[in-house]
Amino acid sequence: MAGSLTPEILDLRHVTARQMRPLLEAEAQLWQQALRWDYRSSTELLLDYLNGRILPGFVTLQDGEVSGFTFCVNEGHKAVVGDAFSRTAFSRAPGDEGRDATLQLLLSHLLSLLRATPGVDRIEAQLLLFPSGSLQSFFAAEGFTVFPRLFMECDLSMRSNPASRDFEARSLPPPDAVIPEHLVLRRWTAADFQGAAELIHLAYTGHVDARINDQYRTLHGSQRFLHNIVRFPGCGVFQGSHSWVIEERRTGALAGVLLCSRVADEVAHVTQLCVAPALRGRRIGAYLLSNASAQLRRAGYAAITLTVSEENTAAVQLYRTAGFHTRRRFDAAVLGGEQSRAG
Ligand SMILES: CC(C)(COP(=O)(O)OP(=O)(O)OC[C@H]1O[C@@H](n2cnc3c(N)ncnc32)[C@H](O)[C@@H]1OP(=O)(O)O)[C@@H](O)C(=O)NCCC(=O)NCCS
């Protein structure tokens, strides 16, 4: 018998983790193929939340099976679209995934729910599996502003870079003389949390990324951002031993921070790199990155990935110079909540 054409849509809380597992496993495979990201720990975390019936979201059912899902995470006045996936979206031609009717049905339901939720005045979405453009017209029609972003990768394995001694040289830290004498590089410690949050808040003042993620706009938001990176496995598992700070020798004030998580056995992800505005252009960012690359390679990592907004040309140029290439272009979409909030 032919399958039904229009999927049935249900509240996410009406399905069990067991019903969801096959679809989540299919999605995890795509994360691995497309982004070298081992999504299994995120899958398990999500299944826990599903069991707890606490996530707002929707699923589609087709012929009795879960064929798609979406959910969001509410953070006070803001909702973040946590994920959206449908099997049929990824059987379409590359670049066309976001035009899938099931996916759009799910997202439309989620946005209607959020628009009707008292107190929610901002929605953010970054769906990395969907190439840039594929969801753009959907989000634009819903009133969102869309920002192109890049998922970049630097291959650390010499085998795939037989070309060059240059590569080896690039990945080693530049001589100490490169950072000014009054600064010193050291590993991250838990005691850096507050200083790093203050630096992040300062570094993103007036920055495009503060339009995409409003946490950057306040000190409290920057603390939450950091808390999520360091304590939760949603963006990989934080690696304190591969995270670095540059501080003022005399005062201990932070001048630059690079934070790193593990997203697969041999793949590290830079979750944050920033330098104090007053100290930019002195190769501190380049120093942090080349030092981290050299250490990661020594520890056996095969690749480093990161995401960056396309219009952040200083950072894109820094990454290109350091040997990163664009693996995927995707979109960040933002609705409302443009004004900075006290925090
Ligand atoms: C991006 C950032 C970390 C760069 O740090 P920095 O210490 O100023 O950068 P460096 O001096 O090490 O520059 C290294 C290379 O990056 C590129 N670069 C840095 N700033 C640039 C700028 N304003 N315009 C163009 N290229 C720039 C250049 O290629 C430069 O190499 P060069 O010195 O040989 O020209 C810093 O601008 C920053 O903190 N920005 C705000 C936070 C941010 O955007 N982080 C990245 C998010 S993905």
The ligand as a Gaussian input file, in Angstrom:
#p B3LYP/6-31G(d) Opt

LIG

0 1
 C       39.479000      37.665000      15.095000
 C       40.477000      38.078000      16.186000
 C       40.582000      36.950000      17.207000
 C       41.847000      38.295000      15.533000
 O       42.789000      38.519000      16.579000
 P       44.096000      39.462000      16.348000
 O       45.040000      39.170000      17.434000
 O       43.648000      40.864000      16.169000
 O       44.591000      38.911000      14.942000
 P       46.117000      38.811000      14.492000
 O       46.821000      40.094000      14.770000
 O       46.719000      37.584000      15.072000
 O       45.962000      38.638000      12.919000
 C       46.310000      37.431000      12.274000
 C       45.841000      37.495000      10.844000
 O       44.417000      37.634000      10.820000
 C       44.040000      38.516000       9.773000
 N       43.430000      39.713000      10.380000
 C       43.369000      40.026000      11.679000
 N       42.690000      41.191000      11.851000
 C       42.302000      41.575000      10.619000
 C       41.541000      42.666000      10.124000
 N       41.031000      43.585000      10.945000
 N       41.313000      42.720000       8.799000
 C       41.800000      41.792000       7.966000
 N       42.548000      40.726000       8.361000
 C       42.773000      40.632000       9.671000
 C       45.301000      38.848000       9.021000
 O       45.466000      37.858000       8.025000
 C       46.351000      38.688000      10.083000
 O       47.587000      38.363000       9.540000
 P       48.677000      39.528000       9.303000
 O       48.943000      40.093000      10.656000
 O       49.825000      38.797000       8.743000
 O       48.029000      40.495000       8.392000
 C       40.059000      39.419000      16.851000
 O       39.806000      40.373000      15.840000
 C       38.815000      39.299000      17.728000
 O       38.893000      38.984000      18.913000
 N       37.646000      39.593000      17.160000
 C       36.381000      39.553000      17.910000
 C       35.988000      38.126000      18.248000
 C       35.949000      37.260000      17.010000
 O       35.494000      37.681000      15.945000
 N       36.404000      36.007000      17.155000
 C       36.335000      35.028000      16.112000
 C       34.963000      34.422000      16.097000
 S       34.868000      33.074000      14.965000

